[in-house]
Amino acid sequence: MQKNLGRLIQNQTLLFQCDIQNIFKDKIWNMSSVVTVAKMMAQLSPALNIPLLVTEHNSERFGKTLPEIQEAYPKDLTIFEKAIFSMITDDVKNYLKQHSDKKSIILYGIESHVCVQQTTFDLLEMGYDVHLLTDGISSQRQGDRTVALRRLEQAGAFLTTAESAIFEILRDSKSPDFKKVLPILKADRSNQIPHL
């Protein structure tokens, strides 16, 4: 039996952004990398016609998504409010039913060891391939991030980076979408979170 390689296919993929909100701006380890990746994915969504789903955890208390990310959002963005840690609320389950042709989720956001971790477990149990953008995921403490990503990889999630995921989706430099995506790939990522 062939091993599941978790190959990303453009028309079978969704983007999930988890809780990158105002309250965390100065608390998250290497937040600038998380913000850079979130902006890249927000631009990628309309460029490649990949739906983007965003959650905000208790936004009355924690604030909305950081304004610099909101500026990059596509017009048809879906934002879900949540109180549970996982992104997989009843509303999100209904959203996933509307996108039943999708089998892969590209997930990024905060915090690694709480909301991202619980979302990943839920998605894996639902049968999705989950691709974690390691340069777009963090926690307040670096150690929590490292342990969470290792645990999630052991559970079956795929660890990748924003650039790697984008190139995998494109497959070919002759793709008609390559020129649309090229400006996104040129984002300054000198702040990128180091690998595990």
C-alpha positions in Angstrom: 0.0 0.0 0.0 1.4 3.4 -1.0 2.1 5.9 1.8 0.1 9.1 1.9 2.5 11.8 0.7 0.0 14.5 1.4 0.4 16.1 -2.0 -1.2 19.5 -2.3 -3.6 19.9 -5.3 -4.9 23.4 -6.0 -8.6 22.6 -6.5 -8.6 20.2 -3.4 -7.2 22.6 -0.9 -8.5 25.1 1.7 -6.5 27.7 3.7 -7.2 28.0 7.5 -6.0 31.0 9.5 -6.3 30.6 13.2 -6.8 33.5 15.6 -4.0 36.0 14.7 -5.6 38.7 16.8 -4.6 42.1 18.3 -4.1 40.8 21.9 -1.3 38.5 20.8 0.6 41.1 18.8 3.4 41.7 21.3 3.2 38.3 23.1 3.9 35.7 20.4 7.4 34.4 19.7 8.5 35.7 16.2 5.1 37.2 15.5 6.5 39.1 12.5 6.9 35.8 10.6 3.4 34.7 11.4 2.0 38.0 10.1 4.1 37.8 6.9 2.8 34.3 6.2 -0.8 35.3 6.9 -0.5 38.2 4.5 1.0 35.9 1.8 -1.8 33.4 2.2 -4.5 36.1 2.1 -3.1 37.2 -1.2 -2.7 33.6 -2.5 -6.3 32.8 -1.9 -7.8 34.9 -4.8 -4.7 34.5 -7.0 -5.1 30.7 -7.0 -8.9 30.5 -6.2 -8.3 28.7 -2.9 -10.9 29.5 -0.3 -9.6 31.1 2.9 -11.3 30.6 6.2 -10.4 32.7 9.2 -11.3 32.3 12.9 -11.2 34.8 15.7 -11.3 33.6 19.3 -13.6 35.6 21.5 -13.0 38.8 19.5 -14.7 41.0 22.0 -12.0 40.2 24.5 -9.0 39.4 22.3 -9.7 41.9 19.4 -10.0 41.4 15.7 -7.4 40.0 13.3 -4.3 42.3 13.1 -5.1 45.2 10.6 -2.1 44.6 8.5 -3.5 41.1 7.7 -7.0 42.4 7.2 -5.7 44.7 4.5 -4.7 41.7 2.4 -8.0 39.8 2.8 -9.9 38.8 -0.3 -13.3 40.3 -0.7 -15.3 37.1 -0.2 -13.5 36.1 3.0 -15.3 34.0 5.6 -14.6 34.9 9.2 -15.9 32.7 12.0 -16.2 33.7 15.7 -15.4 30.9 18.2 -15.2 30.2 21.9 -13.8 26.7 21.8 -10.1 26.3 21.2 -10.4 24.3 18.0 -11.4 26.1 14.8 -13.9 23.2 14.1 -17.1 24.8 15.3 -20.5 23.8 14.1 -20.4 26.7 11.6 -17.0 25.6 10.3 -18.3 22.0 10.0 -21.1 23.3 7.8 -18.6 25.3 5.8 -16.5 22.2 5.2 -19.7 20.3 4.0 -20.1 23.0 1.3 -16.5 22.3 0.2 -16.7 18.5 0.3 -14.4 18.2 -2.7 -11.5 19.5 -0.6 -9.2 17.0 1.1 -6.2 19.2 2.2 -6.1 22.0 4.7 -3.2 24.4 4.9 -3.2 25.7 8.5 -1.3 28.5 10.2 -1.9 30.9 13.1 -1.6 30.9 16.9 -1.1 29.4 19.3 0.7 26.3 18.2 0.0 24.2 21.4 -3.6 25.2 21.9 -5.9 26.3 19.0 -3.6 25.1 16.2 -3.0 21.7 17.9 -6.7 21.1 18.7 -7.8 22.1 15.2 -5.2 19.8 13.7 -6.4 16.8 15.8 -10.0 17.5 14.8 -9.2 17.8 11.1 -7.0 14.6 11.1 -9.9 12.7 12.8 -12.2 14.0 10.0 -9.9 12.5 7.4 -8.2 15.6 6.1 -4.5 16.0 5.2 -3.3 18.8 7.3 -0.3 20.9 6.2 1.2 23.1 9.0 3.1 26.2 7.8 5.9 26.2 10.3 6.9 29.7 9.4 3.3 30.9 10.1 2.7 29.1 13.4 3.9 30.1 16.8 3.1 30.5 20.5 4.1 32.8 23.3 6.9 30.4 24.3 9.2 28.8 21.8 9.2 25.5 23.7 5.4 25.2 23.4 5.7 25.7 19.7 8.4 23.1 19.2 6.7 20.4 21.3 3.3 21.0 19.6 4.7 20.8 16.1 6.6 17.6 16.9 3.4 16.1 18.4 1.3 17.1 15.5 3.8 15.6 13.0 3.7 12.3 15.0 -0.1 12.4 14.8 0.1 12.6 11.0 0.2 16.3 10.0 2.6 17.4 7.4 5.2 20.1 8.3 6.0 22.6 5.5 6.6 26.3 4.9 4.6 28.9 3.0 7.0 28.9 0.0 7.2 25.2 -0.2 3.4 24.8 -0.1 2.9 27.5 -2.8 5.5 25.9 -5.2 3.9 22.5 -4.6 0.5 23.8 -5.6 1.9 25.5 -8.7 3.9 22.4 -9.8 5.3 24.2 -12.9 7.0 27.5 -13.6 5.0 27.5 -16.8 1.8 27.4 -14.9 -0.5 30.3 -16.0 -0.8 31.2 -12.3 3.0 31.5 -11.7 3.1 35.2 -12.7 0.2 36.0 -10.5 1.9 34.4 -7.5 5.4 35.7 -8.1 4.9 39.0 -6.3 3.6 37.0 -3.3 6.7 34.9 -3.3 8.9 38.0 -3.2 7.7 39.0 0.3 10.5 39.7 2.6 10.9 36.6 4.8 14.1 37.4 6.5 12.1 37.2 9.7 11.2 33.6 9.1 10.9 31.3 12.1 13.7 28.8 12.1 13.0 25.1 11.5 12.8 22.6 14.3 
